[in-house]
Amino acid sequence: MRPSESSIFLPVVRKRCCNMKCAIIGCGRIALNHVKAVRANGFELAALCDTASGKAEGLLERAEWDGPAPRIYGGHGEMLA
C-alpha cells in the first residue's frame, strides 16, 4: 500500500465483517488510529486496556466513540484472565 492511499496506513475492508471483536492494549497516541480502523471495518471494540487511570476513557472521548461501550481494564493480565 502506498502512503498516499491511507492516512493511517491500514487497509480498510469495504464490506462489514461478521461479529469480529477486538481489544486494544495501550491507549496512547497511536491507539486513536486503531479505534478508527475498528470503526471503519465494522468490528466490535470489546475492550480497552491501559495502566494509566483514565486513558481509556479519554481515548473513547477523542475518538467520539458511539458504539457499544467496551470493557475497560487496568492491565493486560486482568483483561486476559
KEKE-3310 file (N, C-alpha, C; in steps of 0.2 Angstrom, whole numbers, plus 5000, padded with zeros to 4 digits):
npx = (5004:5003:5009:5000:4988:4981:4978:4982:4989:4983:4975:4958:4943:4931:4918:4907:4912:4909:4903:4916:4927:4938:4952:4961:4977:4985:4982:4988:4994:4994:4984:4972:4971:4970:4957:4949:4951:4945:4932:4930:4931:4920:4921:4918:4922:4928:4936:4947:4963:4974:4987:4988:4977:4961:4965:4959:4946:4948:4953:4941:4933:4941:4940:4927:4918:4904:4899:4894:4899:4915:4923:4934:4950:4963:4975:4985:4985:4974:4964:4965:4963)
npy = (4994:5011:5026:5037:5032:5029:5038:5033:5022:5009:4994:4995:4987:4985:4979:4975:4966:4950:4950:4952:4954:4965:4970:4983:4985:4997:5014:5025:5038:5032:5023:5029:5029:5015:5013:5020:5012:5000:5005:5008:4996:4989:4982:4975:4984:4977:4978:4989:4993:5000:5005:5017:5027:5032:5034:5026:5030:5043:5041:5035:5047:5056:5049:5050:5039:5030:5018:5002:5002:4998:4986:4991:4989:4989:4983:4971:4958:4956:4959:4948:4937)
npz = (5000:4996:5004:5001:4999:5011:5026:5038:5036:5036:5030:5024:5025:5014:5015:5028:5042:5050:5065:5072:5085:5095:5105:5112:5118:5127:5127:5121:5110:5096:5097:5094:5080:5079:5084:5075:5064:5069:5069:5055:5049:5054:5066:5082:5097:5110:5121:5131:5137:5148:5159:5164:5174:5168:5154:5145:5144:5140:5127:5121:5121:5113:5101:5098:5101:5097:5098:5106:5123:5127:5138:5151:5156:5169:5166:5156:5160:5169:5159:5151:5159)
capx = (5000:5007:5007:4995:4981:4978:4982:4984:4992:4980:4970:4951:4939:4925:4911:4907:4914:4904:4904:4923:4928:4945:4954:4967:4981:4988:4978:4992:4993:4993:4978:4966:4971:4967:4950:4947:4951:4940:4925:4930:4930:4914:4922:4916:4928:4926:4939:4952:4967:4979:4989:4986:4970:4958:4967:4955:4940:4950:4953:4934:4931:4944:4938:4920:4916:4897:4896:4894:4904:4920:4925:4940:4954:4969:4981:4983:4984:4967:4960:4966:4961)
capy = (5000:5017:5030:5041:5028:5029:5042:5029:5016:5002:4993:4996:4982:4989:4976:4974:4959:4946:4950:4952:4958:4966:4973:4987:4986:5003:5019:5031:5042:5028:5020:5033:5026:5008:5014:5022:5006:4996:5008:5008:4989:4987:4977:4977:4986:4973:4980:4993:4991:5004:5005:5024:5028:5037:5035:5023:5034:5049:5038:5035:5054:5058:5045:5051:5033:5030:5011:4999:5004:4992:4985:4994:4986:4992:4979:4966:4951:4957:4958:4941:4932)
capz = (5000:4995:5009:4999:4999:5018:5031:5044:5033:5037:5025:5026:5022:5012:5017:5035:5045:5054:5073:5074:5091:5096:5111:5111:5124:5127:5124:5119:5104:5091:5099:5091:5074:5080:5085:5068:5060:5071:5066:5048:5047:5057:5071:5089:5101:5116:5127:5131:5142:5149:5166:5167:5175:5164:5147:5140:5144:5136:5120:5118:5120:5107:5095:5098:5100:5098:5098:5112:5127:5128:5145:5152:5161:5171:5165:5151:5164:5171:5153:5148:5164)
cpx = (5004:5004:5001:4988:4978:4982:4984:4987:4989:4975:4963:4947:4933:4918:4912:4908:4908:4906:4911:4924:4936:4945:4960:4970:4985:4984:4981:4990:4991:4986:4972:4966:4968:4959:4946:4946:4946:4933:4925:4928:4924:4915:4919:4922:4926:4929:4945:4956:4973:4981:4988:4979:4967:4960:4962:4948:4942:4950:4946:4932:4934:4942:4930:4916:4908:4894:4895:4900:4909:4921:4932:4944:4961:4976:4980:4982:4976:4962:4960:4964:4954)
cpy = (5006:5022:5035:5038:5028:5034:5039:5023:5009:5001:4993:4991:4985:4986:4975:4966:4956:4945:4949:4956:4959:4970:4977:4987:4992:5009:5026:5034:5038:5024:5023:5030:5019:5009:5016:5016:5001:4999:5007:5001:4986:4982:4980:4979:4983:4976:4985:4992:4997:5005:5012:5025:5034:5038:5032:5027:5040:5047:5038:5042:5057:5055:5047:5044:5033:5023:5009:5001:4997:4992:4988:4991:4990:4989:4973:4959:4951:4956:4951:4935:4929)
cpz = (5000:5001:5007:4999:5006:5022:5037:5042:5035:5032:5028:5022:5020:5014:5025:5037:5049:5061:5075:5080:5092:5102:5109:5118:5123:5124:5123:5113:5098:5091:5095:5084:5074:5080:5079:5064:5062:5069:5059:5045:5050:5062:5078:5093:5108:5122:5126:5137:5143:5157:5169:5168:5171:5156:5143:5139:5139:5129:5117:5117:5114:5101:5094:5097:5102:5098:5105:5117:5128:5136:5145:5158:5163:5169:5160:5155:5166:5165:5150:5152:5162)
residu = (MET:ARG:PRO:SER:GLU:SER:SER:ILE:PHE:LEU:PRO:VAL:VAL:ARG:LYS:ARG:CYS:CYS:ASN:MET:LYS:CYS:ALA:ILE:ILE:GLY:CYS:GLY:ARG:ILE:ALA:LEU:ASN:HIS:VAL:LYS:ALA:VAL:ARG:ALA:ASN:GLY:PHE:GLU:LEU:ALA:ALA:LEU:CYS:ASP:THR:ALA:SER:GLY:LYS:ALA:GLU:GLY:LEU:LEU:GLU:ARG:ALA:GLU:TRP:ASP:GLY:PRO:ALA:PRO:ARG:ILE:TYR:GLY:GLY:HIS:GLY:GLU:MET:LEU:ALA)
# end
